[in-house]
């Protein structure tokens, strides 16, 4: 367990990625009626879209970073897909 803590600390300091606390989930949410949330390949709007996720879909949170836009981006998992969603598109 001690080695895992050190590995996480080193990776976090090198890449600025902070692990989410334990296994957490959040639902996707949107500002506009009948729209979807983009799952991106990286923590920026300039990264490609992997998938469009409907509102209310639960995703697993694994880590987060501050993107170049100053917003918090979460690395999420949905089925076999892994990508990034901006924090203002995630609800509890």
DSSP file (Angstrom, degrees, kcal/mol; ACC not computed):
  #  RESIDUE AA STRUCTURE BP1 BP2  ACC     N-H-->O    O-->H-N    N-H-->O    O-->H-N    TCO  KAPPA ALPHA  PHI   PSI    X-CA   Y-CA   Z-CA
    1    1 A X     >        0   0    0      0, 0.0     4,-2.1     0, 0.0     5,-0.1   0.000 360.0 360.0 360.0 -39.5    0.0    0.0    0.0
    2    2 A X  H  >  +     0   0    0      1,-0.2     4,-1.9     2,-0.2     5,-0.1   0.894 360.0  51.2 -61.9 -40.7    2.9    2.3    0.8
    3    3 A X  H  > S+     0   0    0      1,-0.2     4,-2.3     2,-0.2    -1,-0.2   0.882 107.3  53.2 -64.7 -38.4    4.4    1.8   -2.6
    4    4 A X  H  > S+     0   0    0      2,-0.2     4,-2.5     1,-0.2     5,-0.2   0.917 107.1  52.1 -62.0 -43.1    1.1    2.6   -4.3
    5    5 A X  H  X S+     0   0    0     -4,-2.1     4,-2.3     1,-0.2    -1,-0.2   0.918 110.6  47.6 -59.0 -44.6    0.9    5.9   -2.4
    6    6 A X  H  X S+     0   0    0     -4,-1.9     4,-2.4     2,-0.2    -1,-0.2   0.887 110.8  51.3 -66.0 -39.6    4.4    6.8   -3.6
    7    7 A X  H  X S+     0   0    0     -4,-2.3     4,-2.6     2,-0.2     5,-0.2   0.927 111.6  47.1 -62.2 -45.2    3.6    5.9   -7.2
    8    8 A X  H  X S+     0   0    0     -4,-2.5     4,-2.6     1,-0.2    -2,-0.2   0.911 112.2  50.5 -62.9 -42.6    0.4    8.0   -7.2
    9    9 A X  H  X S+     0   0    0     -4,-2.3     4,-2.0    -5,-0.2    -2,-0.2   0.906 112.4  46.4 -63.2 -42.2    2.4   10.9   -5.6
   10   10 A X  H  X S+     0   0    0     -4,-2.4     4,-2.1     2,-0.2    -2,-0.2   0.938 114.4  46.6 -66.8 -47.2    5.1   10.7   -8.2
   11   11 A X  H  X S+     0   0    0     -4,-2.6     4,-2.6     1,-0.2     6,-0.5   0.900 112.0  52.0 -62.0 -40.7    2.7   10.5  -11.2
   12   12 A X  H  X S+     0   0    0     -4,-2.6     4,-2.0    -5,-0.2    -1,-0.2   0.913 111.6  45.7 -62.2 -42.9    0.6   13.3   -9.8
   13   13 A X  H  < S+     0   0    0     -4,-2.0    -1,-0.2    -5,-0.2    -2,-0.2   0.853 115.7  46.8 -71.3 -32.8    3.6   15.6   -9.4
   14   14 A X  H  < S+     0   0    0     -4,-2.1    -2,-0.2    -5,-0.2    -1,-0.2   0.904 129.0  20.3 -73.9 -41.4    4.9   14.7  -12.9
   15   15 A X  H  < S-     0   0    0     -4,-2.6    -2,-0.2    -5,-0.2    -3,-0.2   0.483  95.4-121.3-111.6  -5.0    1.7   15.1  -14.8
   16   16 A X     <  +     0   0    0     -4,-2.0     2,-0.5    -5,-0.3    50,-0.3   0.665  64.4 142.6  71.9  15.0   -0.5   17.3  -12.6
   17   17 A X        -     0   0    0     -6,-0.5     2,-0.5    -5,-0.2    -1,-0.3  -0.778  35.2-161.0 -93.2 130.6   -3.1   14.5  -12.5
   18   18 A X  E     -A   64   0A   0     46,-2.8    46,-2.3    -2,-0.5    -9,-0.1  -0.947  19.3-123.4-114.4 123.1   -4.9   14.1   -9.2
   19   19 A X  E     -A   63   0A   0     -2,-0.5    44,-0.3    44,-0.2     2,-0.2  -0.333  26.1-116.2 -64.1 142.7   -6.7   10.8   -8.5
   20   20 A X  E     -     0   0A   0     42,-1.5     2,-0.4    55,-0.1    -1,-0.1  -0.508  43.4 -91.2 -72.2 148.4  -10.4   11.0   -7.7
   21   21 A X  E    S-     0   0A   0     -2,-0.2    -1,-0.1     2,-0.1    40,-0.1  -0.494  78.9 -50.4 -67.5 117.9  -11.1    9.8   -4.2
   22   22 A X  E    S-     0   0A   0     -2,-0.4     2,-0.9     1,-0.1    39,-0.1   0.144 107.6 -25.2  45.1-164.5  -11.9    6.0   -4.4
   23   23 A X  E    S+     0   0A   0     37,-0.1     2,-0.3     2,-0.0    -1,-0.1  -0.660  79.7 171.1 -80.1 106.2  -14.5    4.7   -6.9
   24   24 A X  E     -A   61   0A   0     -2,-0.9    37,-2.8    37,-0.8     2,-0.3  -0.844  16.3-162.1-117.7 154.6  -16.8    7.7   -7.6
   25   25 A X  E     -A   60   0A   0     -2,-0.3     2,-0.3    35,-0.2    35,-0.2  -0.945   6.2-177.2-132.0 153.5  -19.5    8.2  -10.1
   26   26 A X  E     -A   59   0A   0     33,-2.0    33,-2.8    -2,-0.3     2,-0.3  -0.984  24.6-121.0-145.7 153.4  -21.3   11.2  -11.5
   27   27 A X  E     -AB  58  91A   0     64,-2.2    64,-3.7    -2,-0.3    31,-0.2  -0.706  29.9-115.4 -92.5 146.6  -24.1   11.7  -14.0
   28   28 A X  E     - B   0  90A   0     29,-1.9    28,-3.3    -2,-0.3     2,-0.3  -0.573  37.2-176.6 -76.8 144.9  -23.6   13.7  -17.2
   29   29 A X        -     0   0    0     60,-2.0     2,-0.3    -2,-0.2     7,-0.0  -0.983   9.1-157.5-142.3 153.4  -25.6   16.9  -17.3
   30   30 A X        -     0   0    0     -2,-0.3     4,-0.1     1,-0.1     7,-0.1  -0.846  22.0-137.1-128.7 163.8  -26.1   19.6  -20.0
   31   31 A X  S    S+     0   0    0     -2,-0.3     2,-0.4     2,-0.1    -1,-0.1   0.765  88.4  61.7 -88.6 -29.7  -27.2   23.2  -20.1
   32   32 A X  S >  S-     0   0    0      4,-0.1     3,-1.2     1,-0.1    -2,-0.1  -0.795  92.8-104.7-104.9 141.4  -29.4   22.8  -23.2
   33   33 A X  T 3  S+     0   0    0     -2,-0.4     3,-0.1     1,-0.2    -2,-0.1  -0.352 100.6   5.9 -60.8 136.3  -32.5   20.6  -23.5
   34   34 A X  T 3  S+     0   0    0      1,-0.2    -1,-0.2    -4,-0.1     2,-0.2   0.771  99.8 124.9  62.8  31.1  -31.9   17.4  -25.5
   35   35 A X    <   -     0   0    0     -3,-1.2    20,-0.7    18,-0.0     2,-0.3  -0.603  49.2-132.4-109.8 177.1  -28.2   17.9  -26.0
   36   36 A X  E     -C   54   0A   0     -2,-0.2     2,-0.4    18,-0.2    18,-0.2  -0.787  13.2-114.5-127.5 169.8  -25.3   15.6  -25.2
   37   37 A X  E     -C   53   0A   0     16,-3.2    16,-3.4    -2,-0.3     2,-0.4  -0.888  29.3-126.7-107.4 133.7  -21.9   15.8  -23.4
   38   38 A X  E     -C   52   0A   0     -2,-0.4     2,-0.6    14,-0.2    48,-0.3  -0.672  10.2-150.9 -83.3 128.7  -18.7   15.2  -25.4
   39   39 A X  E     -C   51   0A   0     12,-3.2    11,-3.7    -2,-0.4    12,-1.3  -0.895  26.6-160.2 -93.1 118.7  -16.3   12.6  -24.2
   40   40 A X  E     -CD  49  84A   0     44,-2.7    44,-2.7    -2,-0.6     9,-0.2  -0.655  28.9-126.2-109.0 159.1  -12.9   13.9  -25.3
   41   41 A X  S    S+     0   0    0      7,-2.4     2,-0.3    -2,-0.2     8,-0.1   0.621  94.7  13.4 -76.0 -13.6   -9.5   12.2  -25.9
   42   42 A X  S    S-     0   0    0      2,-0.3     2,-2.1     6,-0.3    42,-0.2  -0.946  94.4 -84.0-153.5 170.8   -7.7   14.8  -23.6
   43   43 A X  S    S+     0   0    0     -2,-0.3    25,-0.5    30,-0.1     2,-0.3  -0.333  97.4  73.9 -82.1  59.3   -8.6   17.5  -21.1
   44   44 A X  S >  S-     0   0    0     -2,-2.1     3,-1.4    23,-0.1    -2,-0.3  -0.970  81.7-120.9-162.8 150.0   -9.2   20.3  -23.6
   45   45 A X  T 3  S+     0   0    0     -2,-0.3    -1,-0.0     1,-0.3    -2,-0.0   0.683 112.1  65.4 -68.2 -16.4  -11.9   21.3  -26.1
   46   46 A X  T 3  S+     0   0    0      2,-0.1    -1,-0.3    -6,-0.0     2,-0.2   0.617  84.0  93.8 -81.2 -11.3   -9.2   21.1  -28.7
   47   47 A X  S <  S-     0   0    0     -3,-1.4    -3,-0.0    -5,-0.2     0, 0.0  -0.509  89.1 -92.6 -78.8 152.0   -9.0   17.4  -28.2
   48   48 A X        -     0   0    0     -2,-0.2    -7,-2.4    -8,-0.1     2,-0.5  -0.178  35.9-110.5 -64.4 154.2  -11.0   15.1  -30.4
   49   49 A X  E     -C   40   0A   0     -9,-0.2    -9,-0.3     1,-0.2     3,-0.1  -0.765  27.9-177.0 -88.0 123.9  -14.5   13.8  -29.5
   50   50 A X  E     -     0   0A   0    -11,-3.7     2,-0.3    -2,-0.5   -10,-0.2   0.865  68.2 -18.6 -84.0 -43.2  -14.5   10.1  -28.7
   51   51 A X  E     -C   39   0A   0    -12,-1.3   -12,-3.2     2,-0.0     2,-0.5  -0.983  56.7-120.2-159.0 159.5  -18.3    9.9  -28.1
   52   52 A X  E     -C   38   0A   0     -2,-0.3     2,-0.5   -14,-0.2   -14,-0.2  -0.955  31.2-157.8-107.3 126.7  -21.4   12.0  -27.3
   53   53 A X  E     -C   37   0A   0    -16,-3.4   -16,-3.2    -2,-0.5     3,-0.1  -0.887  14.0-124.5-111.0 131.0  -23.1   10.9  -24.1
   54   54 A X  E >   -C   36   0A   0     -2,-0.5     3,-1.3   -18,-0.2   -26,-0.3  -0.329  39.9 -90.2 -68.5 154.6  -26.7   11.7  -23.3
   55   55 A X  T 3  S+     0   0    0    -20,-0.7   -26,-0.2     1,-0.2    -1,-0.1  -0.330 110.5  33.7 -63.6 146.9  -27.6   13.5  -20.1
   56   56 A X  T 3  S+     0   0    0    -28,-3.3     2,-0.4     1,-0.3    -1,-0.2   0.383  80.9 135.1  90.1  -3.5  -28.2   11.4  -17.0
   57   57 A X    <   -     0   0    0     -3,-1.3   -29,-1.9   -29,-0.1     2,-0.4  -0.658  53.5-130.0 -79.9 129.5  -25.6    8.7  -18.0
   58   58 A X  E     -A   27   0A   0     -2,-0.4     2,-0.3   -31,-0.2   -31,-0.2  -0.653  27.0-174.7 -83.8 134.5  -23.4    7.7  -15.1
   59   59 A X  E     -A   26   0A   0    -33,-2.8   -33,-2.0    -2,-0.4     2,-0.4  -0.922  25.6-116.3-124.8 151.1  -19.7    7.6  -15.6
   60   60 A X  E     -AE  25  77A   0     17,-2.5    17,-1.9    -2,-0.3     2,-0.4  -0.731  25.1-141.6 -87.6 135.3  -16.8    6.5  -13.3
   61   61 A X  E     +AE  24  76A   0    -37,-2.8   -37,-0.8    -2,-0.4    15,-0.2  -0.826  29.3 162.7 -98.5 131.2  -14.4    9.2  -12.2
   62   62 A X  E     -     0   0A   0     13,-2.9   -42,-1.5    -2,-0.4     2,-0.3   0.684  61.4 -15.9-119.4 -27.0  -10.7    8.2  -12.0
   63   63 A X  E     -AE  19  75A   0     12,-1.0    12,-2.8   -44,-0.3    -1,-0.4  -0.971  54.2-146.2-165.0 169.6   -8.6   11.4  -12.0
   64   64 A X  E     +AE  18  74A   0    -46,-2.3   -46,-2.8    -2,-0.3     2,-0.3  -0.993  10.6 179.8-148.2 156.7   -8.8   15.1  -12.6
   65   65 A X  E     - E   0  73A   0      8,-2.1     8,-3.2    -2,-0.3     2,-0.6  -0.946  35.9-106.6-143.1 162.2   -6.6   18.0  -13.9
   66   66 A X  E     - E   0  72A   0    -50,-0.3     6,-0.2    -2,-0.3   -23,-0.1  -0.867  41.4-144.5 -89.9 124.9   -7.0   21.7  -14.5
   67   67 A X    >   -     0   0    0      4,-3.0     3,-2.1    -2,-0.6   -23,-0.1  -0.213  30.7 -93.7 -80.1 175.7   -7.1   22.2  -18.3
   68   68 A X  T 3  S+     0   0    0    -25,-0.5   -24,-0.1     1,-0.3    -1,-0.1   0.691 125.1  63.0 -62.6 -19.6   -5.7   25.2  -20.2
   69   69 A X  T 3  S-     0   0    0      2,-0.2    -1,-0.3     1,-0.0     3,-0.1   0.409 117.0-112.9 -85.8   2.0   -9.1   26.8  -19.9
   70   70 A X  S <  S+     0   0    0     -3,-2.1     2,-0.2     1,-0.3    -2,-0.1   0.444  79.3 122.4  81.7  -0.8   -8.8   26.9  -16.1
   71   71 A X        -     0   0    0      1,-0.0    -4,-3.0    -5,-0.0     2,-0.4  -0.611  69.3-108.2 -93.6 154.8  -11.6   24.4  -15.6
   72   72 A X  E     -E   66   0A   0     -6,-0.2    15,-3.2    -2,-0.2     2,-0.4  -0.695  33.6-162.9 -80.8 130.5  -11.4   21.0  -13.9
   73   73 A X  E     -EF  65  86A   0     -8,-3.2    -8,-2.1    -2,-0.4     2,-0.4  -0.951   5.3-147.7-115.3 135.3  -11.5   18.1  -16.3
   74   74 A X  E     -EF  64  85A   0     11,-3.0    11,-2.3    -2,-0.4     2,-0.6  -0.860  11.0-135.2-105.2 136.4  -12.3   14.5  -15.1
   75   75 A X  E     -EF  63  84A   0    -12,-2.8   -13,-2.9    -2,-0.4   -12,-1.0  -0.803  40.6-176.7 -83.1 122.8  -10.9   11.4  -16.6
   76   76 A X  E     -EF  61  83A   0      7,-3.2     7,-2.0    -2,-0.6     2,-0.4  -0.807  24.6-143.9-126.8 162.1  -13.9    9.1  -16.9
   77   77 A X  E     +EF  60  82A   0    -17,-1.9   -17,-2.5    -2,-0.3     2,-0.4  -0.989  15.0 174.7-126.6 135.4  -14.9    5.6  -17.9
   78   78 A X  E >   - F   0  81A   0      3,-2.5     3,-2.4    -2,-0.4     2,-0.3  -0.896  68.8 -52.5-139.5 107.3  -18.1    4.6  -19.6
   79   79 A X  T 3  S-     0   0    0     -2,-0.4    -1,-0.0     1,-0.3   -20,-0.0  -0.486 123.4 -20.0  60.7-125.1  -18.2    0.9  -20.5
   80   80 A X  T 3  S+     0   0    0     -2,-0.3     2,-0.3    -3,-0.1    -1,-0.3   0.403 118.5 100.4 -92.2   1.8  -15.0    0.3  -22.5
   81   81 A X  E <   - F   0  78A   0     -3,-2.4    -3,-2.5     2,-0.0     2,-0.4  -0.690  48.5-173.3 -92.0 140.4  -14.5    4.0  -23.3
   82   82 A X  E     + F   0  77A   0     -2,-0.3     2,-0.3    -5,-0.2    -5,-0.2  -1.000  27.6 117.7-130.4 131.2  -12.1    6.2  -21.4
   83   83 A X  E     - F   0  76A   0     -7,-2.0    -7,-3.2    -2,-0.4     2,-0.4  -0.878  54.2 -74.9-166.7-162.2  -11.8    9.9  -21.9
   84   84 A X  E     -DF  40  75A   0    -44,-2.7   -44,-2.7    -2,-0.3     2,-0.4  -0.930  29.0-176.6-123.6 138.8  -12.2   13.4  -20.4
   85   85 A X  E     - F   0  74A   0    -11,-2.3   -11,-3.0    -2,-0.4     2,-0.1  -0.999  32.1-113.8-132.3 136.5  -15.3   15.5  -19.5
   86   86 A X  E >   - F   0  73A   0     -2,-0.4     3,-2.1   -48,-0.3   -13,-0.3  -0.418  28.9-119.3 -68.3 144.4  -15.2   19.0  -18.1
   87   87 A X  G >  S+     0   0    0    -15,-3.2     3,-1.7     1,-0.3    -1,-0.1   0.766 108.4  64.8 -60.1 -30.2  -16.5   19.3  -14.6
   88   88 A X  G 3  S+     0   0    0      1,-0.3    -1,-0.3   -16,-0.3    -2,-0.1   0.501  98.2  57.3 -75.8   0.6  -19.4   21.6  -15.4
   89   89 A X  G <  S+     0   0    0     -3,-2.1   -60,-2.0   -61,-0.0     2,-0.4   0.145  94.8  81.2-109.1  16.3  -20.9   18.8  -17.5
   90   90 A X  E <   -B   28   0A   0     -3,-1.7     2,-0.3   -62,-0.3   -62,-0.2  -0.982  58.0-174.5-123.2 135.3  -21.0   16.4  -14.5
   91   91 A X  E      B   27   0A   0    -64,-3.7   -64,-2.2    -2,-0.4    -2,-0.0  -0.829 360.0 360.0-122.6 160.4  -23.7   16.3  -11.8
   92   92 A X              0   0    0     -2,-0.3   -64,-0.1   -66,-0.2   -67,-0.1   0.425 360.0 360.0 -91.5 360.0  -24.1   14.4   -8.6
